Amino acid sequence: MHIELVNSYSTDIQDILALAKNDNACFISSWDKNDQILNIDANIVEKSVYQQEHKNTYIMSKDMDILKDKIISYLNEQNLEISKDYMTIVSNGTSAAFISLIQAFKRNLINFLCIGPIYFTYIHLLNMFNKKLFHYNLNLFDEIDIDFITLKKELIDNDIHCIILIQPFFGSGIELPDSKLKRFISLCDEQEILLLIDYVYGNMEWDSKSHIHNSELLQMVTSSKYCVLYESISKRIFLNGMKNAIIFSTPQFIRNINIDSEICLGSISYIQESLLQTIYSPDNLQNVNLFITNALSYASGNYALLCTLILGTDIKLCKSTNGYFTLMEIPKSYFNSREDRAIAKELYQKTGVVTIPHSRYYYNSMNNYCFRVNLVIETNELLTAVQKILQICGD
């Protein structure tokens, strides 16, 4: 059985996050970057802030034609022919997820399937609206293999109406290749299942030179009747103070999203719109790509160091090739408890290292404690933290 119904489940980890506020704590599951190394060119931000023509205005998603034209122009230069009717812009990735789920709710869809680890906001929203949440299990420490024949049968047997797929698999740095994503999209078109692709942390392969858009994937999405994809440039350049998200789908979906966005999300500030205007300016795109490339090189370098550090131990890293995070797995036999939350606290008490259990994102392992590792924190701090973990696992 691959698909299982998710029953009562808690994502609350406030007691663990409180540990990260202690002065001696090293939070290796954090969301932050190394500020000393990973900072985008300040001129790009300054140009966004001081564009006076937008300073006292707010912009609705449906009204950003100049910005959309600029993005479409860039996509056309990448040999991707797409009109602005297939895209819109909202304030951030969470808003994009919410407004996309609203489209499913308005269609009276009941049964939702999440593939692999899932962002906890989806769990809260589906519970809030009394939807049934199903889960397709994956072992992120083995080769990812999805049996599409079996999946199709189980989609029918469980009457699945909508699939939520977070790429890369949330916090893991592992993603499906475009060929597998194409099969997902085709399967959903065939079965008339809405497919939401959360690509907020996507298109950041360590060995890729272009990190603005995945042209092949966008072509597949905009050719589908049932696919919605959202991504965030600000996630790739670490500008959390100027969040944004771009949504791609059919013109009908986009029109409905624009209407619902105005009602549910409101406007976007001039700074957010100006930032995207600045990023997509031809004279800045090269610098933006270079920054992302350097940040990903930093992440992949830390990952390589961690792989060397754990050699000869029974601690595992998943085979990440993407983004700013990876997953680490430790046998539970090293701890007094077998419950993830208790293990996280025990690990902190012994090492001062704070970790977020990946069970928060509905990824459980019966025999191993699994947690996310931030690959863009300071290298020495990260290595020191992992060495402390190795010491208690060697006792």
C-alpha positions as CSV (number, residue, x, y, z in Angstrom):
1,M,0.0,0.0,0.0
2,H,1.6,3.3,-1.1
3,I,-1.3,5.7,-0.5
4,E,-2.4,6.1,3.1
5,L,-4.9,8.3,4.8
6,V,-3.4,10.9,7.2
7,N,-5.2,10.9,10.5
8,S,-4.7,13.3,13.5
9,Y,-1.3,14.8,13.2
10,S,0.5,17.7,15.0
11,T,3.0,20.0,13.3
12,D,3.6,22.2,16.4
13,I,7.4,22.5,17.2
14,Q,7.4,25.7,19.2
15,D,9.1,24.0,22.1
16,I,12.0,23.0,19.8
17,L,12.2,26.3,18.1
18,A,12.5,28.0,21.5
19,L,15.8,26.1,22.0
20,A,17.3,27.9,19.0
21,K,17.0,31.2,20.9
22,N,19.5,30.2,23.5
23,D,22.9,31.9,23.1
24,N,24.8,28.6,23.0
25,A,22.6,26.9,20.4
26,C,23.6,26.0,16.9
27,F,20.4,25.8,14.8
28,I,21.4,23.6,11.8
29,S,17.9,23.2,10.5
30,S,17.4,27.0,10.2
31,W,16.1,29.0,7.3
32,D,18.9,31.6,7.4
33,K,22.0,32.0,5.3
34,N,25.6,33.0,6.0
35,D,25.3,36.8,5.8
36,Q,29.0,37.3,5.5
37,I,29.3,35.4,2.2
38,L,25.8,35.1,0.6
39,N,24.6,38.6,-0.1
40,I,23.3,39.7,-3.4
41,D,24.6,42.9,-4.9
42,A,23.2,45.7,-2.8
43,N,22.7,47.9,-5.9
44,I,19.9,45.6,-7.1
45,V,18.0,46.1,-3.9
46,E,18.7,49.8,-3.8
47,K,17.4,50.3,-7.3
48,S,14.2,48.5,-6.3
49,V,13.6,50.6,-3.2
50,Y,14.2,54.0,-4.8
51,Q,12.0,53.7,-7.9
52,Q,9.9,56.7,-7.0
53,E,7.1,56.2,-9.4
54,H,5.8,53.3,-7.4
55,K,6.6,54.6,-3.9
56,N,3.1,55.4,-2.7
57,T,1.2,52.7,-4.7
58,Y,0.0,49.2,-4.2
59,I,-0.5,46.8,-7.1
60,M,-3.0,44.0,-7.6
61,S,-2.0,40.8,-9.2
62,K,-4.2,41.5,-12.3
63,D,-2.6,44.9,-12.9
64,M,1.1,44.2,-13.2
65,D,1.2,44.2,-17.0
66,I,4.5,46.0,-17.4
67,L,6.2,43.5,-15.0
68,K,4.5,40.5,-16.7
69,D,5.6,41.8,-20.1
70,K,9.2,42.0,-18.8
71,I,9.1,38.4,-17.5
72,I,7.5,37.1,-20.7
73,S,10.1,38.9,-22.7
74,Y,12.8,37.1,-20.7
75,L,11.0,33.7,-21.2
76,N,10.8,34.4,-24.9
77,E,14.5,35.0,-25.1
78,Q,14.9,31.5,-23.5
79,N,12.9,30.1,-26.4
80,L,9.8,29.6,-24.3
81,E,6.8,31.0,-26.0
82,I,4.2,31.8,-23.4
83,S,1.8,34.7,-23.0
84,K,1.1,36.6,-19.9
85,D,-2.4,35.1,-19.7
86,Y,-0.6,32.0,-18.3
87,M,1.0,33.6,-15.3
88,T,0.3,35.9,-12.4
89,I,2.2,37.3,-9.4
90,V,1.4,37.1,-5.7
91,S,3.1,38.3,-2.5
92,N,4.9,35.0,-1.5
93,G,5.0,31.3,-1.8
94,T,2.6,30.6,1.1
95,S,0.1,32.9,-0.5
96,A,0.6,31.1,-3.8
97,A,-0.1,27.8,-2.1
98,F,-3.2,29.2,-0.4
99,I,-4.7,30.8,-3.5
100,S,-4.1,27.7,-5.5
101,L,-5.8,25.5,-3.0
102,I,-8.8,27.9,-3.1
103,Q,-9.2,26.9,-6.7
104,A,-9.5,23.3,-5.6
105,F,-11.9,24.1,-2.8
106,K,-14.2,26.1,-5.2
107,R,-14.4,23.0,-7.3
108,N,-15.6,21.0,-4.3
109,L,-12.5,18.7,-4.4
110,I,-12.4,16.5,-1.3
111,N,-9.6,14.0,-1.4
112,F,-6.0,15.4,-1.6
113,L,-2.8,13.4,-2.0
114,C,0.6,14.7,-1.0
115,I,3.7,13.0,-2.5
116,G,6.6,12.7,0.0
117,P,7.3,15.3,2.6
118,I,4.8,18.1,2.8
119,Y,5.0,21.8,3.9
120,F,3.0,21.9,7.1
121,T,0.8,24.8,5.9
122,Y,-0.9,22.4,3.5
123,I,-1.8,20.1,6.4
124,H,-3.3,23.0,8.4
125,L,-5.3,24.3,5.4
126,L,-6.7,20.9,4.4
127,N,-7.7,20.2,8.0
128,M,-9.2,23.7,8.3
129,F,-11.5,23.1,5.3
130,N,-12.3,19.5,6.3
131,K,-10.6,17.8,3.4
132,K,-9.2,14.3,3.4
133,L,-5.5,14.2,3.2
134,F,-3.7,11.2,1.8
135,H,0.0,10.6,1.7
136,Y,2.3,8.7,-0.8
137,N,5.3,7.3,1.1
138,L,8.8,7.7,-0.3
139,N,12.1,6.8,1.2
140,L,14.4,9.8,0.5
141,F,17.5,7.8,1.5
142,D,17.0,5.3,-1.3
143,E,16.7,5.8,-5.1
144,I,13.4,7.6,-5.7
145,D,11.2,5.3,-7.8
146,I,7.5,5.9,-8.5
147,D,5.5,3.1,-10.0
148,F,3.1,5.0,-12.2
149,I,1.0,2.0,-13.0
150,T,0.4,1.3,-9.3
151,L,0.0,5.0,-8.6
152,K,-2.8,5.3,-11.2
153,K,-4.7,2.4,-9.7
154,E,-4.4,3.9,-6.2
155,L,-5.5,7.3,-7.4
156,I,-8.7,5.7,-8.8
157,D,-9.2,3.4,-5.8
158,N,-8.9,6.3,-3.3
159,D,-10.8,8.7,-5.5
160,I,-8.0,11.3,-5.4
161,H,-9.1,14.7,-6.7
162,C,-5.9,16.8,-6.3
163,I,-2.2,16.0,-5.9
164,I,0.3,18.3,-4.1
165,L,3.9,17.8,-5.2
166,I,6.7,19.8,-3.6
167,Q,9.8,19.9,-5.7
168,P,12.5,19.3,-4.6
169,F,11.0,16.9,-2.1
170,F,10.6,19.3,0.8
171,G,13.9,20.2,2.4
172,S,15.7,17.2,0.9
173,G,17.5,18.6,-2.2
174,I,16.1,15.7,-4.1
175,E,13.7,16.2,-7.1
176,L,12.1,14.2,-9.8
177,P,13.7,14.6,-13.3
178,D,11.6,16.5,-15.9
179,S,10.8,13.1,-17.5
180,K,9.0,11.9,-14.3
181,L,7.3,15.3,-13.8
182,K,6.0,15.0,-17.4
183,R,4.5,11.6,-16.5
184,F,2.8,13.2,-13.4
185,I,1.3,15.9,-15.5
186,S,0.1,13.5,-18.2
187,L,-1.4,11.2,-15.6
188,C,-3.3,14.1,-14.0
189,D,-4.5,15.3,-17.3
190,E,-5.7,11.8,-18.2
191,Q,-7.5,11.3,-14.8
192,E,-8.7,15.0,-14.6
193,I,-6.8,15.4,-11.3
194,L,-5.7,18.9,-10.3
195,L,-1.9,18.9,-9.8
196,L,-0.3,21.6,-7.7
197,I,3.5,21.8,-8.1
198,D,5.1,23.8,-5.3
199,Y,8.3,24.8,-7.0
200,V,9.3,27.6,-4.5
201,Y,12.6,25.8,-3.8
202,G,12.9,24.4,-7.3
203,N,15.2,25.0,-10.3
204,M,18.3,25.2,-8.1
205,E,20.3,22.3,-9.4
206,W,23.9,22.5,-8.2
207,D,25.3,21.7,-11.7
208,S,23.0,24.0,-13.7
209,K,24.1,27.4,-15.1
210,S,20.7,28.9,-15.4
211,H,18.6,29.4,-12.3
212,I,15.9,31.8,-13.2
213,H,13.3,29.4,-14.8
214,N,13.0,25.8,-15.9
215,S,11.8,26.3,-19.4
216,E,11.0,22.7,-20.1
217,L,8.9,22.3,-17.0
218,L,7.1,25.6,-17.6
219,Q,6.2,24.4,-21.1
220,M,4.7,21.2,-19.7
221,V,2.7,23.1,-17.1
222,T,1.3,25.7,-19.5
223,S,0.3,22.9,-21.9
224,S,-1.7,21.1,-19.3
225,K,-5.4,21.6,-18.4
226,Y,-5.0,20.6,-14.8
227,C,-1.6,21.8,-13.6
228,V,-0.7,24.8,-11.4
229,L,3.0,25.7,-10.6
230,Y,4.3,28.4,-8.4
231,E,7.9,29.5,-7.8
232,S,9.8,32.2,-6.1
233,I,12.8,34.2,-7.3
234,S,13.2,35.8,-3.8
235,K,13.8,32.3,-2.3
236,R,16.7,31.8,-4.6
237,I,18.4,35.1,-3.8
238,F,17.6,35.2,-0.1
239,L,15.5,38.3,-0.1
240,N,12.9,37.3,2.5
241,G,12.1,40.9,3.1
242,M,10.9,41.3,-0.5
243,K,9.0,38.0,-1.0
244,N,7.2,37.2,-4.2
245,A,5.8,34.2,-6.1
246,I,5.0,33.7,-9.8
247,I,2.1,31.3,-10.6
248,F,1.8,29.5,-14.0
249,S,-1.3,27.7,-15.2
250,T,-4.1,27.9,-17.8
251,P,-5.6,31.3,-18.6
252,Q,-8.9,30.2,-16.8
253,F,-7.0,29.3,-13.6
254,I,-5.0,32.5,-13.8
255,R,-8.1,34.7,-14.2
256,N,-9.7,33.0,-11.2
257,I,-6.6,33.3,-9.2
258,N,-6.4,37.0,-9.9
259,I,-10.0,37.5,-8.8
260,D,-9.5,35.5,-5.6
261,S,-6.1,37.0,-4.9
262,E,-7.6,40.5,-4.8
263,I,-10.3,39.3,-2.4
264,C,-8.2,37.1,-0.2
265,L,-4.6,38.4,-0.4
266,G,-4.9,42.0,-1.3
267,S,-2.2,44.0,-3.0
268,I,1.5,43.7,-3.5
269,S,3.8,46.6,-2.3
270,Y,5.7,48.7,-4.8
271,I,9.0,47.3,-3.4
272,Q,8.0,43.7,-4.2
273,E,7.0,44.7,-7.7
274,S,10.0,46.9,-8.2
275,L,12.4,44.2,-7.1
276,L,11.1,41.9,-9.8
277,Q,11.3,44.7,-12.3
278,T,14.9,45.2,-11.3
279,I,15.8,41.5,-11.4
280,Y,14.4,41.0,-14.9
281,S,16.3,44.0,-16.3
282,P,18.8,42.7,-18.8
283,D,21.7,44.5,-17.1
284,N,21.0,42.6,-13.8
285,L,20.1,39.1,-14.9
286,Q,23.7,38.0,-15.2
287,N,24.5,39.2,-11.7
288,V,21.4,37.5,-10.3
289,N,22.4,34.2,-12.0
290,L,25.9,34.6,-10.8
291,F,24.8,35.1,-7.2
292,I,22.5,32.0,-7.3
293,T,25.3,30.0,-8.8
294,N,27.7,31.0,-6.1
295,A,25.2,30.3,-3.3
296,L,24.5,26.9,-4.7
297,S,28.2,26.2,-5.1
298,Y,28.6,27.1,-1.4
299,A,25.7,24.7,-0.5
300,S,27.1,21.9,-2.6
301,G,30.6,22.4,-1.0
302,N,29.2,22.1,2.5
303,Y,27.3,19.0,1.4
304,A,30.5,17.4,0.1
305,L,32.3,18.2,3.4
306,L,29.4,16.5,5.3
307,C,29.6,13.5,3.1
308,T,33.3,13.1,3.9
309,L,32.7,13.7,7.6
310,I,30.2,10.9,8.0
311,L,32.2,8.3,6.0
312,G,32.5,5.1,8.0
313,T,29.6,5.9,10.3
314,D,26.0,4.7,10.3
315,I,24.7,8.3,9.9
316,K,23.3,9.0,6.4
317,L,22.7,12.0,4.2
318,C,20.2,11.8,1.4
319,K,21.6,12.0,-2.1
320,S,21.0,15.7,-2.6
321,T,21.8,17.5,-5.8
322,N,19.7,20.6,-5.5
323,G,18.9,23.7,-3.4
324,Y,20.0,24.9,0.0
325,F,19.1,21.9,2.2
326,T,19.7,18.2,2.7
327,L,18.4,15.6,5.2
328,M,20.4,13.7,7.8
329,E,19.4,10.4,9.4
330,I,20.6,9.0,12.7
331,P,19.7,5.5,14.1
332,K,17.3,6.0,17.1
333,S,19.3,3.4,19.0
334,Y,21.7,6.2,20.0
335,F,18.9,8.0,22.0
336,N,16.9,7.2,25.1
337,S,13.6,7.9,23.3
338,R,12.2,6.7,20.0
339,E,9.9,9.7,19.6
340,D,11.2,12.5,17.4
341,R,10.4,15.5,19.5
342,A,12.0,13.9,22.5
343,I,15.1,13.0,20.4
344,A,15.4,16.6,19.2
345,K,15.5,17.8,22.8
346,E,17.9,15.1,23.9
347,L,20.2,16.0,21.0
348,Y,20.2,19.6,22.0
349,Q,20.9,18.8,25.7
350,K,23.9,16.7,24.7
351,T,25.4,18.8,21.9
352,G,23.7,22.3,21.9
353,V,22.6,21.5,18.3
354,V,19.0,22.3,17.4
355,T,17.3,20.3,14.7
356,I,13.8,20.2,13.3
357,P,12.4,16.7,13.1
358,H,11.3,16.0,9.5
359,S,8.3,14.2,10.9
360,R,6.9,17.8,11.2
361,Y,6.6,17.5,7.4
362,Y,5.0,14.1,7.6
363,Y,8.2,12.2,7.0
364,N,8.7,9.5,9.6
365,S,11.2,6.7,10.0
366,M,10.5,4.0,12.5
367,N,14.2,3.3,13.2
368,N,15.9,6.6,12.4
369,Y,15.7,10.2,13.5
370,C,15.6,12.4,10.3
371,F,16.1,16.2,10.3
372,R,16.8,19.0,7.8
373,V,20.3,20.5,7.5
374,N,20.8,24.0,6.2
375,L,23.8,23.9,3.8
376,V,24.2,27.7,3.6
377,I,25.1,28.4,7.2
378,E,28.8,29.1,8.1
379,T,30.9,26.1,7.1
380,N,32.9,25.8,10.4
381,E,29.8,26.2,12.5
382,L,28.0,23.5,10.5
383,L,31.0,21.1,10.6
384,T,31.5,21.7,14.4
385,A,27.8,20.9,15.0
386,V,27.9,17.7,13.0
387,Q,31.1,16.6,14.7
388,K,29.4,17.0,18.1
389,I,26.6,14.8,16.8
390,L,29.1,12.2,15.6
391,Q,30.7,12.2,19.0
392,I,27.5,11.2,20.8
393,C,26.8,8.6,18.2
394,G,30.3,7.1,18.7
395,D,29.9,6.8,22.5
